[in-house]
Amino acid sequence: MANELGVKIFRQEATFIAGATKPSQLPKISLPQVAFVGKSNVGKSSLINTICRRKNLARVSHTPGRTRQINFFLIAEKLVIVDLPGYGFAKVPSKEKQNWEKLILHYLQNSPNLKLVNLLIDARRGIKENDLKVMQLLHLYDKQIQLVFTKADKVKLKEGLKEEVKNYLASLGYLLCNVVLSSSKNGVGAKELQLSLAQYVK
């Protein structure tokens, strides 16, 4: 039943409902929320579009840092996907980056309905220092994390990678962190992600 629901809700209507550039603009939503965060060029928008079976739900750009606000998408009137601004390589003024950070921190601290944060990692690059800092921050705020390796089609992933990463995360204190290998290009991991998100639907 859970498997069926997981696939079905992503076949229903998916709409953009709000964008926030400052805390006062954050929408008050009682539905469960699942967020996506990662480096500016990790393929976040493409993955959201793949999961939601839409081409242009989340705006895709070849220029890192184009997501300059927190975007909220309503799925089947049952679940909200939250697209957070990327970190790392965005070519924007430092003042704007600081504003993003304040906004993201405010959202993480003041969103009781945030059930899961998907931390996206480029499979070609691996886990970097700033990814670990984000993990530590999410751990501090007691947010459940799911690690998603994107662009998995672009590299030859060694057998046992998921278990290796899980063991590594466990050594850092993330004992229940699920790991998903994904690709927006060939759809790998899309169903697994849909099911992982749908479990939070009431």
Disulfide bonds with the S-S distance in Angstrom:
none
